[in-house]
Amino acid sequence: MKMLAATGVLLFASASAHAQAPAQTQTQAPAQAAKPCEELKDEISKKLDAKGVKGYTLEIVAKDKDAEGKTVGTCDGGTKKILYNRPSAPAETPAKEPPKL
């Protein structure tokens, strides 16, 4: 019985070690690829257009520049960022009530 238990433990330990081996030997891509800014801007624009978003602007600025907008991507190896801006909608005028007779 002890021999059977020992064999089971050894098989389990070697199977789990084997399952982890490929993950450790694979090379991982850099966390931040050096994608050109214009290419990334075009990709983001296509996604927004496909969702039906209208009236927005995408602006490429230096990473450390303090500018208004939501950062939607980084490019050129993390040296620049793409900002999304959407002008606020004009205030709607309240509908006039019909005159009471």
GIPEWO-V278178 format. One record per residue. N is the residue number from 1. SS is DSSP state (H for helix, E for strand, C for the rest). D_CENTER is the distance of its C-alpha to the mean C-alpha in whole Angstrom. Layout:
BEGIN
n:ss:d_center
N:SS:D_CENTER
N:SS:D_CENTER
END
This chain:
BEGIN
n:ss:d_center
1:C:54
2:H:53
3:H:52
4:H:50
5:H:48
6:H:48
7:H:47
8:H:44
9:H:42
10:H:42
11:H:41
12:H:38
13:H:37
14:H:37
15:H:35
16:H:32
17:H:33
18:H:32
19:H:29
20:H:28
21:H:29
22:H:26
23:H:23
24:H:25
25:H:26
26:C:23
27:C:22
28:C:18
29:C:16
30:C:15
31:C:12
32:C:11
33:C:13
34:C:15
35:C:14
36:C:16
37:H:15
38:H:17
39:H:15
40:H:12
41:H:13
42:H:15
43:H:12
44:H:10
45:H:14
46:H:15
47:H:12
48:H:13
49:H:17
50:H:17
51:C:16
52:C:19
53:C:18
54:C:21
55:C:22
56:E:18
57:E:18
58:E:16
59:E:17
60:E:17
61:E:18
62:E:19
63:C:16
64:C:19
65:C:20
66:C:21
67:C:20
68:C:19
69:C:16
70:E:13
71:E:10
72:E:8
73:E:7
74:E:10
75:E:12
76:H:16
77:H:15
78:H:14
79:C:17
80:E:15
81:E:13
82:E:12
83:E:13
84:E:14
85:E:17
86:E:19
87:C:23
88:C:24
89:C:26
90:C:30
91:C:32
92:C:34
93:C:37
94:C:39
95:C:41
96:C:45
97:C:47
98:C:50
99:C:53
100:C:55
101:C:58
END
